[in-house]
Amino acid sequence: MGTDHEKDFLDNIIDSVIAIDKAGNVREVNQATLKLLGYKRREEIVTLPFEKICKKFSTAGLKDKLPLSEQELIYLDKEGKETPVSVNIITRISYPDDIIFMSRGIGKIKDLVRELIKSQEELRASYEQLQSSEDDLVRSEKLAYTGRIAASIAHEIRNPLTNVSMSVRQLKKGNRIKQEGLKHSEIIERNIERINFLITELLNCARPAKLNLESYDIHQVIKDALNSDKSKIRLQRIKVTNNLSHEPSILKIDKEHMGRVGSMLFLVETPGSPKIFTL
């Protein structure tokens, strides 16, 4: 790919892309990087030492550890303001000595997660307080209020999340993602599924669902969860060792809820060496 074609390609990527040379200096950036860091022209950032735009991160010996995925780093914009980012780090095909940093700002996501955690804790505290309350009217009003908060948060998060999911599907459908990018699109889809699960759990805290408890063989429930998630297990290089007893273990459980919890074990990316689950 020629230099001009490569620049056009990089500028069409919505994530920030920074290429650094073997000396640790910025060789190339795309438009998304300029926007993220507050620069107007490439010339303002090209040739800068990477340490000037990435806080407390050394590139020494980095090449031997590549590829790396979902590294949380702190970028510094033109004014020195810190911007948290999630970065995938790979080598550059056209310049083998270069290293590519593909990143996306996660400041808003971190704020949302903190808000979700805080809200979840407040909802749990409110629900426990309501359980011990003898005033049915107060209990009803507080649950309605917390339910509205949870529904509002879920709505605000799920709308952009749906757009992200649809965009990834469209890119995959049109074969606009190269083979090396498919792994990252799968990571996005798994994390979208995980966030949706957390939102559902938040809503359940505000409006606790009645469990449908019936007698099931817990061993069979575990096996069913593993069978339904074979592709996720394979993609994340998880090795499952089955030491379950041959004898049934009958428990009173809500089968649907237990199945969802089992599936959540495999929704988080686990880079590096294989992870082992022993059952």
C-alpha positions in Angstrom: 0.0 0.0 0.0 1.5 3.4 -1.0 2.0 6.2 1.5 -0.9 8.3 0.2 -3.2 5.3 0.1 -2.2 4.3 3.6 -2.9 7.8 5.0 -6.4 7.7 3.3 -7.0 4.3 4.9 -5.9 5.5 8.3 -8.1 8.6 8.1 -11.1 6.4 7.5 -10.6 4.5 10.8 -12.7 5.9 13.6 -10.2 4.9 16.3 -7.0 6.9 17.0 -4.0 5.4 15.2 -0.4 6.4 16.1 2.6 4.8 14.4 6.0 5.2 16.2 9.4 4.4 14.8 12.1 2.3 16.4 13.5 5.4 18.1 10.2 6.0 19.9 9.1 9.0 17.9 5.8 9.5 16.2 6.0 8.7 12.5 2.3 8.9 11.5 -1.2 9.7 12.9 -4.7 9.7 11.6 -7.4 12.4 11.8 -9.0 10.6 14.8 -5.8 11.1 16.7 -5.6 14.8 15.9 -9.2 15.2 17.1 -8.6 13.2 20.3 -5.5 15.1 21.3 -6.6 18.6 20.1 -4.1 19.1 17.3 -5.0 20.7 14.0 -2.2 19.5 11.7 -0.1 16.4 11.5 3.1 18.4 11.5 2.4 19.4 15.1 2.6 15.9 16.4 4.7 13.9 13.9 8.4 13.5 15.2 7.3 14.1 18.8 8.7 11.5 21.3 5.8 9.1 22.2 6.4 9.9 25.9 5.2 13.4 25.2 1.7 12.2 24.3 1.5 9.0 26.5 2.0 9.3 30.2 4.4 7.0 32.1 4.7 4.4 29.3 8.0 3.0 28.0 8.4 1.5 24.6 11.7 -0.2 25.6 11.4 -4.0 24.8 7.8 -3.5 23.8 8.2 -5.1 20.3 9.0 -8.5 21.9 5.7 -8.5 23.7 3.4 -7.7 20.8 0.6 -8.0 20.0 -1.1 -6.5 23.1 -4.8 -5.9 23.4 -7.0 -3.6 25.6 -4.1 -1.9 27.4 -5.3 1.1 29.5 -3.0 4.0 29.0 -3.2 7.8 29.6 -2.7 10.1 26.6 -1.8 13.8 27.0 -3.6 16.2 24.7 -2.0 19.4 23.3 -2.8 21.3 26.5 -1.4 18.5 28.7 -4.9 17.3 29.8 -5.1 13.5 30.5 -7.3 11.3 28.4 -7.7 7.6 29.4 -7.7 5.3 26.4 -8.0 1.6 25.7 -5.2 0.6 23.3 -4.4 -2.4 21.0 -0.7 -2.5 20.1 0.6 -4.2 17.0 3.5 -4.1 14.6 3.2 -2.2 11.3 3.3 -4.2 8.1 4.7 -1.5 5.8 7.4 -0.5 8.3 8.4 -3.6 10.3 10.4 -1.6 12.9 7.4 0.6 13.7 4.7 0.0 16.3 1.1 0.9 15.9 -1.1 2.1 18.8 -4.9 1.8 18.0 -6.9 3.4 20.7 -10.3 4.8 21.7 -11.0 7.3 24.5 -12.7 5.6 27.5 -13.2 8.5 29.8 -17.0 8.6 29.2 -17.2 4.8 29.6 -15.3 5.0 32.9 -17.6 7.7 34.1 -20.6 5.6 33.1 -19.2 2.5 34.9 -18.6 4.5 38.1 -22.1 5.9 37.9 -23.5 2.4 37.3 -21.6 1.0 40.3 -22.6 3.8 42.5 -26.2 3.5 41.4 -26.2 -0.2 41.9 -24.8 0.2 45.4 -27.5 2.8 46.2 -30.2 0.6 44.7 -29.1 -2.4 46.8 -29.0 -0.2 49.9 -32.4 1.2 49.1 -33.9 -2.2 48.5 -32.5 -3.6 51.7 -33.9 -0.7 53.6 -37.3 -1.2 51.9 -37.3 -4.8 52.9 -37.1 -3.9 56.5 -39.6 -1.1 56.3 -43.1 -1.6 57.6 -44.5 1.3 55.6 -45.8 -0.2 52.3 -46.4 3.2 50.8 -42.9 4.4 51.4 -41.6 1.1 50.0 -43.6 1.5 46.9 -42.6 5.1 46.3 -38.8 4.4 46.8 -38.9 1.4 44.5 -40.7 3.4 41.8 -38.1 6.2 42.1 -35.1 3.8 41.9 -36.8 2.0 39.0 -37.0 5.2 37.1 -33.3 6.0 37.7 -32.3 2.5 36.6 -34.5 2.7 33.5 -33.1 6.1 32.6 -29.5 5.0 32.9 -30.3 1.8 30.9 -31.9 3.9 28.1 -29.0 6.4 27.9 -26.4 3.6 27.7 -28.3 1.1 25.5 -29.0 3.6 22.7 -25.3 4.3 21.8 -24.5 0.7 22.6 -27.0 -0.4 20.0 -25.5 1.9 17.4 -22.0 0.5 18.1 -23.3 -3.1 17.7 -25.2 -2.3 14.5 -22.1 -0.5 13.0 -19.9 -3.5 13.8 -22.4 -5.9 12.2 -22.6 -3.7 9.1 -18.8 -3.6 8.7 -18.7 -7.4 9.0 -21.6 -7.8 6.6 -20.0 -5.7 4.0 -16.6 -7.5 4.4 -15.1 -4.1 5.2 -13.0 -5.4 8.1 -9.8 -7.1 7.2 -8.9 -10.5 8.6 -6.6 -9.0 11.2 -9.4 -6.7 12.4 -12.0 -9.5 12.9 -10.5 -10.3 16.4 -11.1 -6.8 17.5 -14.6 -6.7 16.2 -15.3 -9.9 18.1 -13.9 -8.3 21.3 -16.3 -5.3 20.8 -19.3 -7.6 20.4 -18.5 -9.6 23.5 -18.0 -6.5 25.6 -21.3 -5.1 24.3 -23.0 -8.3 25.4 -21.3 -8.0 28.8 -22.5 -4.3 29.3 -26.0 -5.3 28.3 -25.9 -8.0 31.0 -24.8 -5.5 33.6 -27.6 -3.1 32.6 -30.1 -6.0 33.0 -28.7 -6.8 36.4 -29.0 -3.1 37.4 -32.6 -3.1 36.4 -33.2 -6.3 38.4 -31.8 -4.6 41.5 -34.4 -1.9 41.1 -37.2 -4.3 40.2 -36.2 -7.7 41.6 -37.6 -10.5 39.5 -39.3 -13.4 41.1 -37.2 -16.5 40.8 -38.7 -19.6 39.2 -37.2 -22.2 41.5 -37.4 -25.8 40.2 -35.4 -29.0 40.8 -32.6 -29.4 38.2 -29.3 -31.3 37.8 -26.7 -28.5 38.3 -24.2 -30.6 36.4 -26.4 -30.6 33.3 -27.0 -26.8 33.6 -23.2 -26.3 33.5 -22.8 -28.7 30.5 -25.5 -26.8 28.6 -23.8 -23.5 29.3 -20.5 -24.8 28.0 -22.1 -26.2 24.9 -23.8 -23.0 24.0 -20.6 -21.0 24.4 -18.2 -23.3 22.5 -17.2 -20.5 20.1 -16.4 -18.0 22.8 -14.4 -20.6 24.7 -12.4 -21.4 21.6 -11.8 -17.8 20.6 -10.5 -16.9 24.1 -8.2 -20.1 24.3 -9.9 -21.3 27.4 -9.2 -24.9 28.4 -12.1 -26.5 30.3 -11.3 -29.6 32.5 -14.4 -31.6 33.4 -14.2 -33.3 36.8 -17.9 -33.4 37.5 -19.4 -36.4 39.3 -21.3 -38.9 37.1 -24.0 -38.8 39.8 -26.7 -36.1 39.3 -26.6 -33.2 41.8 -30.2 -31.9 42.1 -30.7 -28.4 43.4 -33.6 -26.0 43.4 -32.5 -23.2 41.1 -33.8 -20.7 38.4 -32.4 -22.5 35.4 -32.6 -19.4 33.1 -30.7 -17.1 35.5 -28.1 -19.8 36.2 -27.5 -20.3 32.5 -26.9 -16.5 32.0 -24.4 -16.4 34.8 -22.6 -19.4 33.3 -22.4 -17.6 29.9 -20.9 -14.5 31.5 -17.8 -16.4 32.5 -16.7 -16.3 28.8 -17.6 -12.8 27.8 -14.4 -11.1 28.9 -11.3 -11.2 26.7 -8.4 -13.1 28.2 -5.3 -12.4 26.1 -2.0 -14.2 26.6 -1.7 -17.8 27.6 -4.8 -20.1 27.8 -7.0 -19.8 30.8 -8.1 -23.0 32.5 -11.5 -23.7 34.1 -11.8 -26.8 36.2 -15.3 -28.0 36.9 
